[in-house]
Amino acid sequence: MAHSFSGVVSSADCGLVTDDPVLYRARVAPDRRALFEIATGRQMTYAELDLRIARCAGFLGAVLGPRRDGARVAMLARNAMDSIVLAFACQRANAIYVPLNWRLNAAELRPILADCAPALLVRDDEFAATAADIAAAESEMMVISTADGPAGLAARIEASLPAAPVSCDADQPCVLLYTSGTTGQPKGVVITRRNAFFAAVNFSFVGEIGQGSVALCDLPFFHTIGLIAVARTTLMLGGTLVVSDRFTPARTLAALSDRQHAVTHYFAVPQIALALRNDPAYSATALSGLHALFVGGAPLTRALIESYIEDGVALVNGYGMSEAGTVLHVPIDRRAVQENPGSVGLPAPLLDIRIVGEDGRDVGDGEIGELWLRGPAVTPGYWNKPAETAAAFADGWYRTGDLGRREANGFYRIVDRLKDMYISGGENVYPAEVEAALSSHPDILDVAVVGVPDDRWGECGIACVVLRPGAAATSEVIAGHCAARLAAFKRPARILLVDAIPRTASGKVQKHVLRQFHSEALQRQAL
């Protein structure tokens, strides 16, 4: 079976954009610390990391053989130094790195493997059973463990001879990132060498990352934030990447307050930022060394922003995606953060942005339209999905599917997903606006609003609400809260108190799950 992606590529020769950053840093600063691993206490200099990547590329060349060019190498593992090693080794060997979401079960992973057809799967022992299950349907796929032992990845790397980088095209894929599945159908986003380079450049500007930066990453490497924005950017600029295999508030706070590490950059989703703030171990001094605490993936509440600012920490919001990396970002400036609550900031430097109305024309400041993107960090398309790729582009512009507006001061706001907007009684309703109104109630911890069919209004809103521990607010009380803040057509028709909101690894609400939950609830009532 042929496996390919459909997109616009060029025949550019291999150049700066294809050189991995570790290769360069090992030449100019070989003894600088590149990686530190919290789980084991191990660390590597740039020279050591470069050699390990070269040996891993040699291993890949030997095990993949003539199938090496364009071969997919999947990884089902928590964050570790060898996750970074394997990612860059794939690039040097001209293979394609496919980090898998280890939160998914075997049934969810099988269609992903069927789509990308990996020649090799590297897995943690923690996920051995899942790997065995999904490997059963992939008879040609080799499976190895990250664990110590003669057959493990570490031993195979150490036993291999270093390999030089393979000459390649700058627009060849080096990573496949499968989307988080807010629609229920993950797609493999193609990240070329050019895309990865310029995505890292964009984040280096907005994140103010340099040689003295120390970035703690406990967001998973199967997501663009962890793999590209944090890990790749830090290593490209010659900083130190502190690798954490999981997020627990107390451990993260301990790492952030450890002056030996001197962490300057930390990236979170809003749920992590809230969990840190609410943990008993939290203190303002623990975060005093941060240049900024970066947040993305979902909307921020004003209360959370203000709580961090009061402690002297700039909680800097941004907007990005697997398909383009960093798109928008609030400047690292306390005044900009305070004066633009809810904003996702200004455009990244190497990216063009349009806001386009339903008629295909650009809208004016303050008007809502769909965000369209263009630039060297933007993906050429989706793996094995030519129809979806064609639908995602218009005249060379990537259509994000997100609705936003540009304010008079040049700052952007995301209003909602185009597909999440619903029409109630002829009026457009943006769930994000309703969610913001609900979130202002002191008893509400989390909330999500979806539009569902309605016989009278065409569509109406259903709000799923998670209360704070010990809170006693009722659906009626919350409805009254909405009535004081929202026009009648925007108010949810039903308010459901639930234990949790289903979210992806990046914090996005899985609204298709909520719609299904509501549909099933109605069916049960009809019986």
N, C-alpha and C positions, 0 to 999 in steps of 0.2 A: 504494500500500500504506500502510495506517495504521500509525504507529509510536507506541507509548505504553508507559507503565509502569502496573503495578497496585499500589496501596498506599493507605494512609490519608493523605489530605491535607485541609487546612482551607482556608477562604476568607479567611485572614488578610490584611489590607491590607499594602501595602508599608510597611515601617517600618525600625527600626534594623537588624534582622537582614539586610535586603537591601542596605543601604548598604555598598559595598565600602570596606575600610579605607583604601585609598590616597586616596580622595576626602576623607575626614576628615583624614588626616594632612597632606595638601597645604594644608588650610585653617589648621591650628594650628601646623605646623612645616614650612613649604614649603622651607626651605633645608637641612633635615637630610638626610644621605645615606641613600638608600633601598636602592640596589643598587650592587654592584661586580661586574664580570665578569672572572674570572681570565684567560680565554682571550684577551681583547682589551685589558684594562686600562681599559675604559670604565666610567663610573659615572653614576648619575642621582640627583638630589635627589628629594624627594617631589613637588615642583612639576613637575619635568620628567617624572617617571613618570606623574603624573596627566594631563598634557597629551598624552603619547604614547598612553596608554590611551584618552583621549577621541578622538584622531585615528584610532586603530585601530577604535574603535566606529563612527566615521563611515564608515570603509572597509567594515566589515561591513554596515552599514546599506545602503550603496550597492550592494555586490556581491550581497547576499542579497535585497534588495528586500522585497516583500510576504511572502516566505517566511521573514523574519527570526525571528519569534517561534517559539521552540522548535527552530529549525534547528540541526543538529549541525555543529560545526566541528572537524575532526580535525587532530591535529598529530603528525607523525612526525619528531621532531627531538630532538637532545640538549639538555641544559639550556642556556638562554641567557636574557638579559634579555627578549627579545621573546617567549619562552615565557610569562613572567609577564604581559607586556603583553597578549598574546592571550587568556589565561585571564580576566583581569579585563575586557577589552573584550567578551568574550562575555557576561559577566554584565550589563554596562551596556547591551548591545544586545538582551538577552533571548534570546540564543542559548545553546547548550549546548556546552561545551568537552569534547572527547574526546581526551585525550593517549594516544597509542598506544605500546605497548611496542616500541621499535625493536630489541630483541633477537629478536623473532619474525621468522620468514621469511614470504614472501608467502602460502604455503598456510595458515599459522596466522592471518594478518591478514585474509584474505578473509572468513571467516565473521563476524568482528567488524564489518567494514564493511557486510556484508550485513544485519547486525542493527541497526546504528545509522543506516545510510544517510546519510552526511554530505553536505551541500551543498558543502562546501569542505574540501580537504585541503591543509595547509601542511607542506612537507617540507624537510629538509636535503638538500643535494646529495649527501651521503654515502649517502642512502637513495633516490636518484633512480630506480635500477633497480627497487627493491622497490615504490616508489610507482607507477611506470608499470605494473608487473605487476598490482597490486591495483586500479588505477584502470580497467583494461581492462573489468572487469565492472560498473563503476559509471558508466554513460554520462552521467548528469546531474550528476556530481561535478566541480567545478572544482578544478584542482591548481595551486598556485603554490609557488615556492621561497622559502626564507629568505635566499638569497644576495643580494648586492648586485646592482644593475642595475635598469633601469626597470620590469621586470615582477616584481621581487622584493617580499617582504612589507615590508621597510624602506622602499623607495621609495613603495609604495602608502600606507603609513601617513603618511609625511611629506607626500604630496600631497593628503591628505584633510582636510576640515574637521572640527574637533572636534564631537562629538555629545554631548548631555546624556544621562544615564541614562534608560532607558525605565521607566516605571511598571510594576510587576509584582507578582505574588503571592509572598509569602515562601516558599511551599511549592512553587514551580515549580523544576524541575531547572535547575542551572547547570553541573554537571559529570557526566560518565559515566566511572567508573573501572572498567575491565574487570579482573575478578579475575585473579590470577596463574596460575590454571589448575593447581593441585595435583591436581585431579581430571581434568584434560584437557579440561574444557569451560568456558571463560571465560564469565562473566556480567557484564552491564553494571550496576554498582551505581549507583543514582540518588543523587546528592548534591544536595539542594536548597540554596537560599540560607540557609535556617534551619539546616540540617545543617552547612554549611560554617562558619557563624558560631560555633555552639556547639561544634563540634569544635575550632576554634581557641581558644576560651575555655578549654576543658578543658585543652589542652596548655599554654596560657599559665600556668595555675595549677601544674600538676605540673612544668613545665620552668622555672618561675620566670623568665619572659621579661619584659623591660620595655624602656623607651626606650633604655637603655644597652647592650642586648644586641646582639651581632654573631654571626650564625649562618652558618656555612659549610655549604653544601648541595652535595654531589656525588652524593647519591642521586637517582635519576631522578624527574622531575616527573610521570611516568606512574603513580607510586605515591602512596598517601595520605600516607606519611611525608614525602616530598619536597614535594609540592604543598600539602598542608593543614597538617600538623604543623609543618614547618619554615618553608616560604615564607609561607603565609598568616598564621600566628601572628606571625612576626617583623614583618611589615609592619603587621598590625593593631595591634601594641603600639608601633609607632614605632621599631623597631630597624633594623639594617642587615643585609641579606641578601647574602652573598657567594656568587655563583653559579659553580659549577664544572661544566664539561661532561662530566667523567669522573673516575673515581677511579683514581689511581695513588698508591701509598703515599708515595713520595718527594715528589711535588708536594703532596699533602695535608698531610704533615708540615711542608713548607716554609710552606704557608699558615697552618697552626696556630701556627707559631713566629714569624710575621711580626708584629712589634709595631705596624706601621703599620695592619694590619687589626684587631689586638687581638681575635681571635675568642674568644667566651665560650661558645658552644654548638655542639656538633657531634653529629650523629646518624649511627649506623652500624648495620649488621647484624653479627652475631658474626664472620662471615668477614672483614669489613673491619677490625674491632677486632683480630683476630688477625694480619692482614696488616700492620697498622701496627706492632704490637708486635714482629713478626719482621723488619721491614725494617732494613737496615744503617744507615739514616739516623735511626732512632728514638732519641730521648733523652727523659728525663723533663722536661727544661727546655722541649722543644718543645710540651708540653701544659700547661705550668704556668699559662697564662692562662685555661684552661678552667674555667668554673663547674661543668661536668660533661660527661662523655662518655656520651651516651644510646644505648642499644642496644635493639633489638627485632627481631621477625621470626622468631626461632628461639631455642632454649635456649642459655644461657651455661654454660660450665664454671666450677667453683670456682677452678681454677688460673688462668684468665684474669682473673677478678675480682680475685684476690689479687695477681696480677702488677701490675695497674694501681694498686691501693690502695697497694702498696709504693712506687710512684712518685708518690704523692700525688694520684692522679686517681680520682675517684669514677666507677666504671663502673656507670651506673644502668640497671637493667633495666626493661622495661615490656612491655605487651601491648595491642595494638590491631588494627584491621582496617579495610578499606575501608568496611564497612557502618556503622561507628560512630566511627571515628577513635580517639583515645586512650581506653582503657577502664581500665587499671590501670597504676600506676607506683610504683616504689620511691622514697621520699623522697630528696631530694638531701642525704644525710647519711651520712658515712663509717660511723658505727656501725650505722645501719639496713642499709647495704649489706653490711657484714661479718656481721651477726647473722642475715641472711635470705638466704643464698646459694641461688640457684635460684628465689627468689620473684619474682613479677611485681608485688608491691607492693599498694598500697591503691587503692580506686576513685577515678576522676576525680570532681570535685565535682558535675557536672551530669549524673549518670548513676545509674540504679538497677540493682542487680545481684542476681540470685537464682542459687542453685545447686540444680538440680532433679533429683530421682532419676527412675528409670524409671517410678515410679507417678504422676509428675506433682506430687509434693509436695516442698517444700524439705527438703534434708538438713541435718543438724547439722554443727557444726564438726568438721573432720577427715575427714568423709565425702566420697566422690567423687560428683559429679553434673555435669550439663550447665549451662554458664553461659548465663543468659538476661539480656537487657539491655532497658532502656527509658529513653528520654530524648530531648531535642530534637536531639541529634547523630545519632541512629539513622536510617538510611535508611528511606524508605517502601517500598522494594522493588527489584526487578530490571527492567530495561528489556525490554519485549516478552516477559516471562516470568511471566504471572499464576499458573501452577501452582507454580513455584519460589518465588514471593513468598508465596503462601498457605502453603506447606509450611514456610517460614522463620519464620512468626509463630504465636504461640499467645496468645490473649487480650490482644493488644497488646504482647506481649513478643517480642523478636527472639531466636531460638534460634541460638546461635553454632555449635553442632556441636562445641564444644571441651569437654573434660572437665577439671574442676578441683576444688579444695577450698579452704576457708577455714580458716586456722589459728586457734588460740585467741587469738593476738595481733592478729587482724584482717587479716593479710597473706594474699594469695591465691597459689596455685600452679596452674599449668597442668599437668595430668597427660598429656593426649594429645588427639588428635582422636577424636571419637566413632566416626567411620568407620574410624580406624586401629587401634582396639582389636580384638584377635582373641581367640578362645576356644580354648584348647589343653587337651584332656582335661577339659573342663568348667570350667576356671579362666580368669578374665579376665587377659589379658596386655596391658600398656601399653608399646608400643614405646619411648616416651620414657624409661621407667625402665631398659630394657635398654640403650638408647643411652648413658645416663649412666654405667652400669657399664662399658661398653666404652670410653668416652671417657677413663676414668681410667687406661687403659694408656698408658705414656709413648711407645710407638711409633705410636699411632693419631692421625692428623691429623683425620680426618672419618669419620663413620659414619651409617648409616641402617638401620633394621630395619623389615621389612614382614611381615605375616602372609600365608601362602599355604595353599591346600588341602593336607590330608594325610590319607591313607587311614586311618592308625591313630588320630591324635589329633584329627581334624576339621580343625584348623589348626595350623601350626607357624611358627616365626619363621625368617626368612632375614636375616642381617646382611651388608650390603655395607660393606666397610672400606677406607679409604684410609690407607696408611702414610705416616709422615713420610719425607722424603728421607733415604736412607741407612739406614733402619730395616730390621731383618731378622726381625721377628716372623713366625711362621707361623700358619696357621689353627689348628693344634693348640695352640700357645702361647696364642693368644687365647682358645680354648675353655677352657683351664685357668684363665685369668684370670676368665672368666665363672663357672666352677664354684665359685670361692672367694667369689663375691659375689652369686650369684642362685640361687633355688630351681630345681630341675630343670625344672619346667614353663615357666619363664621363659627358659631358655637357648636361644639360636638352634640350630636343627637343622643349619643350614649357615652357614659363614662364608666369604664370597666376597671375595677381595682384588681391588679394582677401582682404576682410575686416577683416577676422579672420581665424585662424587655429583651427579646432576642436580638443580639448584635453580632456583627462580624468582628474579626480580630482587630480591625482598625477603628471600631467603635460605631460603625454605621448601623442603623436600625434595619433589620431584615423585615421590611414591611410586607413582603409577600407572605411571610409566616403569620403575621398578625391578621392579614386579610383571610387567610385560610382558617385561622383560629376562630374568627368571627363567623365565617361561613358554616363551619362545623357546629358552632354553638347554636346558630339558627336552625340547623337541621335537627339537632337534638331537641330543641323546643317544639318543633313541628310534630315530633313522634308522640 
